[in-house]
Amino acid sequence: MRSRLITNLVLLAIVIVLIMVTLTELKPKKIAPAPISQLNTQTVSNIELARVSKPLIRFSKQDGIWHMASPQKGLANPIKIKKLLAIAEIDSSSHFPLNAEEADRFGLKNPAITLKLDQLTIVVGTIAPISQQRYLGINGTLYLVADNFYHHLIAQLEQYLEQPIPEASTP
């Protein structure tokens, strides 16, 4: 009887150890958030903001100062420029390969907004229904990011200007 008890206790200990090992290995590993791009925003010299049914907005950096090149000309609002550049540095904890067939599902096939920072193109999609995060597409990768920047992309044209250059009046 005593040998059976010892055998059962040893088997119970083995089962407990196996359960503990299994549970610790099944826990999802937390992935540290990483920026959606490695773009050095200090070196960016051209920005294009394309929005559906709105004129294309172009900015260029000349001698360290941002200017709106189109659709109006003038000094760009440095706060808005900083916010547009910061979109390239947004952290994403989830990213997946994106194929062309699934792009429409995330609002990335015919996007309402496209932001181009020099050669980096960021396609802005819809909101994820459960997490309320925004879908972004960059070079065939789908990113889920916090939706705390969208209002900077849909601002009125005048908000991007700090000082418009008056049109030369013709006599």
Buried (B, 14 or more C-beta within 10 A) or exposed (E): EEEEEEEEEEEEEEEEEEEEEEEEEEEEEEEEEEEBBEBEBEEBEEBBBBBEEBEEBBBBBEEEEBBBBEEBEBBBBEEBBEBBBEBBEBEBBEBEEBEEEEBEEBBBBEBBBBBBBBEBBBBBBEBBEEEEBBBBBBEEBBBBBBBEBEEBBEBEBEEBBBEEEEEEEEE
